[in-house]
Amino acid sequence: MAVLALMTCACVKENQCKTCKEGKPVEVTVQINGTSMTKSTGNSYANESKVNNLQVLAFDANGEIEGYRSVDDATSVTLLSTSGEKTVWAIVNAPSLASITSLDGLKSTLTSLEDNALDNFIMTGAVTEDLTDGAVLAISVRRIVARVSVAKITAAFPDTPTYQGKTLKVTGIYMLNVAGAVNYGLSDGPSQWYNKLSHEDDVVDAFLYDALDQTVANNSSYEVEHAYYPYPNSVDTSVKDIDDADRGTWSPRRSILCIEVEFDGVKGYYPIEMPAIERNKTYTVDEVVITRSPTDEAYDPIDTGVATVSITVEEWELGLSLGTVTI
């Protein structure tokens, strides 16, 4: 990954050597590596990589806190610690972690999707190194959110009496069954969920929802990329694994990318079930080709014909290309 430009520290919030009980006192420089991107439709790639705050925590071999520092508008910082093996975490754009006293405590601390913003995505990274005075530690940080996007919606109804004269209007695109909180160690599954089975949590609409009023004529396309930013969802239960009678009752399951429409004036849905979602990865639907009437339920994906193609995604790690989805 490209190295983020080093910036001068504008505001130092804390500078602590909390215990400094082993080895010799040392001062080290911690700098983060990340991503540098260019503008995209909707949210800019530059915003997806913006660093507003950097917190650095150093832990000794027993996992006890030894150093902490927080700075604004910087991608490098000096830290007081002691010589010897240390595990150093860099956490970007997160709420204050000044009260953390141990590595286990940090890993078990919850981070919420609501703590992010479109220009303030939380990122983390860590290294274990023997610290010496004047050392420079480079830590690669990765976003906790993933990126799910759809680039093109095409109406391709067959030329039969069933579809002749019918209109298709896209009224919304959003994500359902979205993980809302995980711990920094990512050791447990989601502890909070948004949009369980339907769009219901407008507090996270900035990450998960777009309202539209877009008519798509038959044999034409709507070509504007829409991107969404869910937290990792390690639950790999497909709706197809749930009994028909229980699908409308909430239980943890895979996330869904849902296209809400009015088909000839009647509300309906084209839900696309996602695989297990990992942090900092992209999940791209190049095109949704609509060939049939929508379903009545947003939580119950209709069968799709999926052709997966190989694509190149810059900067974000490539999680999965869903290629063209025909529904």
Secondary structure, DSSP 8 states (H G I E B T S, - for coil): ---------SEEEEEEE----SS-EEEEEEEEE-------SSS-HHHHT--SEEEEEEE-TTSBEEEEEEEES-SEEEEEEESEEEEEEEEES-S--TT--BHHHHHHSEEEGGG-BTTB--EEEEEEEEE-TT-EEEEE-EESS-EEEE--EEE---SSTTTTT--EEEEEEEEESEEEEEETT--S--SEEESSSSS--GGGHHHHEEEEEEE--TTEEE---EEE--B-B-----GGGS-GGGTTS------EEEEEEEETTEEEEEEEE---B-TTEEEEEEEEEE-S--BS-TTS----EEE------SSSEEEEEEEEEE-
